[in-house]
Amino acid sequence: MIDCAALPGDMRSIADMKRLYDQAAHLARFGAWECDLTTEKLIWTDGVYDLFDLPRGIPLCRSMTLDFYHDESRELMERVRSNALSSGGRFSLDARIRTRRGEDRWMHLTGEVIIEHGRATRIYGSKQDITLEKKQWDRLRQLAERDPLTGLANRGVFETRCHELGKLDFGDLPVSALALIDLDHFKEINDRLGHAAGDACLRQIAGRLFRLFGERNIVARIGGDEFALLLRGPCSVQQLKHTLARALRALCRPIYWRDLRIDAGVSIGATMLRVSAYRDPSQLFTEADTALYAAKAAGRKRVRIFGDNLGERMQADISTHAVRFAPGLGA
């Protein structure tokens, strides 16, 4: 501990400034760093050592710290760092690290390249612990994007994904089909057993849907008792039939609530994705809802695929009914 009162005036001023900086850095979970590009020797302030849970002041070189980064963050950091070295500019990114004690943290990393005599010689910048902010942001995003009752994606998120179909921006596999799932006789369950029972049915059906499809596909609750799926991967009509028939068996199992057995079946309507749907996603909803209506008309607890053994007359008769599901047209 420096006794500032015992120092000469100029030195006391410098010590005061250092004390204020250290206090502010501690409050902000912030630290500064520098890397010598010739030797790769690192200089860290205490805040960076604390961020990584490393003993303050131990000698470091860059290669010693790279293993603390999660793979995707390390790859991103190396890419933006390389670009900055090429251009002599600044960079910033959020990176995920695992500390010496094994704790996962997020940090905001900034850097700037120092050019001397036409050559990059040093990089310096800051590192700030943003783990709490990241958790809060993820929580806010979840509240904005998730259905509060079931935890599935909400209608707004699902419609956004539908409008992005043309980009095929869903990972490594394109979307192949849209399916709509509707609980059978849901109003009767609410009227007979109360809304708590209805909510229990919705939660259990949502859980089954997520276990069946949630890892690779987009699963959402888009209305009161209505769910929707965007199914990814290569798929023929026969494969889609098989997948949805298997799902139907699981979804139609009895639901148990407060020692009561509730036979809450579902009906499923689906349509295969075609290039024309990229331009007009509402067409997909119309077709899938047409198939859903046909499943209900056939006695419920059925799967129907649009265009597969649905007569032209039936499709024409129910086309106006199907518009209610089209994205942007209201529930």
N, C-alpha and C positions, 0 to 999 in steps of 0.2 A: 504494500500500500504506500503510495507516495504522499508525504506530508507537504501539501501545497504551501502551507504557511511558512515553512522553513526555506523555500526556494526564492532566488532573486526574482524581481518583478517580471522580466520577460519569460523566464522559465516557468514562473507560476502561471502566467497567462497560457502558455503552451500546455501545461499540465491540466489546467482547468478545461481547456478545449478538448483535450484527450478524454478527460473524465466525462464531459458532457456527451461526446461522441459515443463512448462505451456504454453509457446509460441509455442513450437513444437506440443504439444498435441492439442492446439487450431487449428493450421493450418491443422493438420492431422485428425481432428474431432475424437479424440482418448482419451480414458481414461482407468484407471486401477481399478480393483475391487478385493475384497477379501470377502470370506464368512466363518464364524466360524461354523463348522459343528455341534458343540454342542448346540449353542444358535441360529443358523441361522441368526445372526446379520451380516449385510452387511457394508462394508467400501467401499465407492466410491470416486474417485477423481472427480473434477469439470466436466471433460469431459463426464463422464457417466451420471451425473445429467442433463447436457445440452442435451445429446442424448435423454433422456426420457422426456425432458421439465419439470423437477422437480426442485423445489427450492434447491439451493446448500446447503448442510450441514444438511438437515433434517434427523433425525434418520430413519433407514430402517431395515426391516427384509425381508428375502427372500420371504415369503408368500405374502408380500405386492406388489411385483413386477411381480408376475406370470401372473396376469390378463392383463398386458401390451402386452403379446405375443399373436400373432395369434395362433389359435388352433394347426395347423399343425407344426408350429415352436416350440411351447411349448412341444408338444409330442416328437419331434425330440430332443430337448434340454434335456428333462428328460431322454430319452433313452441313449444318449451318455454320459451324466453326471453319470448315474447309472453304465454304463460300466466302466467309468474311476474310480469311487469309488471302484468297484470290483477289478480292476487290478492295481490301484495306478498309472495310467498313465496320459497322456495329451489328450486333445480333442480340436476340433475346428469345427465350423459350421457357416453357414450364417442363420440368423434368422430375421423374419419379426415382427416388433412391431408396436403398435399404441400408440403414445405419450399421455401425459396427456391432450394436447390440441386437440387430435383426428387426428393427422397427421400420415400417414403411413410412416415408415422408415425401411430400411434394415440395419443390422449391422453384422459385422464379430466378432464372439465371440470365444475367446480362453480361455482355463483353464488348470490348472495343480493341481493335488492332492498332498498335503503335508502329509507325513507319519511321525508320531512321536511315538516312542516306539511301533512300529508295528500296529499303529492304524491311520486311516485317520482322521485328525483333522481340516484341513483347505483346501479350494480351492481358488486359486488366478488366475488372468489372465487379459485380456484386452477386451475392447469392442470398436469397431470403426464404425463410421457411413459410410456405403458404398452405400447410396441411389443413389448418382449421378453416381457412377461407375456401379451400377446395371442397371440404366436406359440406360446408354450408351451401356452396353453389350447387353441388350435386343434389343436396336435399331440396333446394328451391326448384331445380330442374325436374326432379322427380315429382314434386307437387304439381308442376305445370304440365307435365307430360303423362302422368299416370292417373288412372281411374282410382279414386279414393277407396271404393268399396272392394275392388278385386285386385288392385295392384297391376293390372294389365295396362298396356298403352291405351290412351283415351282416343276419342273419335278424331280430335284435331290432329294428333300425331299420325293416325292411320290415313287420314285424307292427305296429309303432306306426303307421306310415303307413296300414296297412289299417284300423286301429281309428279313424283320423281321417277316414275317407272321408266320413262324414256332414257334416263341416265343409267339405268341398271345399277344404281349405286347402293347395293345391299351386300357387299362383300364379294366373295369369289364366285358365287352362283347367282344367275339371274332368276327373277320371279317367273313362275310358270303358270300359276293359277290363283284365283280369288275364290274363297269359300265364305259363305255366310251361315251362321249357326243361330237358331232361334229356339228358346225353351218352349216346349209344348205346354199349353194350359197354364201358363205362368200366372195369369190373372186369377184363376181359380185357386191356386195355391195361396196367393196373397189374401184372397177373400175368405178362404176357409181356415187358414192357419195363422194369418197375420203377416205383416211385412218382415218381421224378424226371421220367420221361416223362409220367406222369399229371398231375403238377403243371404241366408245360409246356402240356399240352392245356387244362387249366382256365384258366391265365393267358391263353392265346391266344384261347380262346372268350370269356372275360370282356372282353378288349380289343375284340374284334369287336362284342360286345353293346353296349359303351359307345360305340363309334364310331357304331353304328346308332341307338341310342336314348338315350344318356346326357345329351344336352343338354337335353331337355325332359321326360324321363320318369324314373321311379324304377326303377333297375336294381340287383338284389341277388343275392348268392349266399346261398341259404337252406339248403344242405346240402352233402354231399360233392361230388356232380356235378350239383347241382340249382340252377338260376337262376330268378329271377322278375322280371316286369316289371309295373309299373302304367303303362298307356298313357294319355296325356292328349289331350284335344281331341275335337271332334265326330267320331264314327266309326260307320259302319254295319257290319253283318256282312260285306258284300262288301268294304268298305274294309279291315276288319281282316284278312280272308283275303289280300288283295293285299299288305298290309304285311308280314304274317308269312311269306308265301310268298317274298317278296323277301329277307327276313332269313334264311330257311332256306337259300337258295342260298349266301349269304355265309358262314353258319355251318358249312356242310357242305364248304367247301373243305378240301383236305388241310392238315394241320399238319406243319411240318418241324421236326425236333429232332435235333441231332447227326447231320446228314446222313441221317436217316431220314425217310421219308414215312409219316405216320400218318393213316389214313382214319378220323377220329373224327367221325362224323355226330351230329346231334341230332334229337330229336323235340320237337314243340311242341304243347301243349294250351292253349286259351284260352277265356274266357267273357266275355260282355258284362256290363257293370255295370248292375244294376237297383236301384231304390229299396230293395227288401227287403234288399239286401246291406249297406246302411248300418247296419242294426240287427244283422246277423249276418255279419261278414266271413268267418267260417269257411265259410259257404255258397259264397262265391266260390272258395275253395281246393278245396272238394269238387268243384265243377263243372269247374274248370280241370284238376284231376288226373284226373277222369273222361275228359275230352277227351284228355289226355296218354296215358293208358292205351290209349285207342282208337287213337291215332297209332302207338304201339308195336305194338299187335296187328295193325295194317294193314301192318306190314313195316318200321317205323322210317323215319327221315328223312321224316316226314310232318308236316303241320299239320292239327289237328282243332279245330273250334269246338264248344263244348257246345251241344247242341240242334240242330245243323245236320247232318242225315243220320246222327245217332247213334240207333240203334234203342232203343226203351224197354227192351227186354230187356237190351241191353248196359249201359245206364245203371244198371239195377237190379242186374245181376250184379256191377258193379265199384264200387258206392257205398261198400262197406265198405273197399275198398282206398284210396279217396280221402281218408278221414278222417286218414291219417297226415300230411297237409300242413296241416291246419287250424291257424291261429294259436293258440298257447297249449296245444296238445295234444302237443307234442314232435315231434322230427324223425322 
